[in-house]
């Protein structure tokens, strides 16, 4: 039926966007427009300071390689709902405590929302904010992110009401930005499908 055709066109268009999506996974919107400013700019600046001799292209390549290599590990972290499980997992895989993990989780959140997997998106969003908090602590304490993992989880599990409210506030705002971003991308894809379909119908009429 018409719905099946539209879904097929939607899938085809998504496939054509694959290269763009790879770039977008690493692009500034991941940290500058979706994550909180305090997190994004400080963590990005810190990365730049550490790698000032690396070109932007090399940096993107390194990030893409990291995400490709550790995709399954990052996604497994995204599924954890227990504070203790999350902490233990990061301590077991310390290389995941980094900006690339946060970027991949953000990208994944947008795709999940576009696929209308809202509950799963919210779960992954929670883990994205966990990672962002760890990165922010790392910047504040001027130590590697992995060194902040125990202190973050200790504080959050002590039920510090103010700290927890700050975390939940960040999470709600982040989810709102993910939902808006996903809607923008979906609307854009649907508009492009309609444009192509209208153009084909026009060509047939001619």
Secondary structure, DSSP 4 states (H G I P E B T S, - for coil): -HHHHHHHHHHHHHHHTHHHHHHHHHSTIIIIIIS-HHHHHHHHHHHHHHTTTS-HHHHHHHHHHHHHHHHHHHHHHHH---HHHHHHHHHHSGGGSSHHHHHHHHHHHHHHHHTT-HHHHHHHHHHHHHHHHHHHHHHHHTS-HHHHHHHHHHHHHTT-HHHHHHHHHHHHHHHHHHHHHHHHHHHHHHHHHHHHHHHHHHHHH-
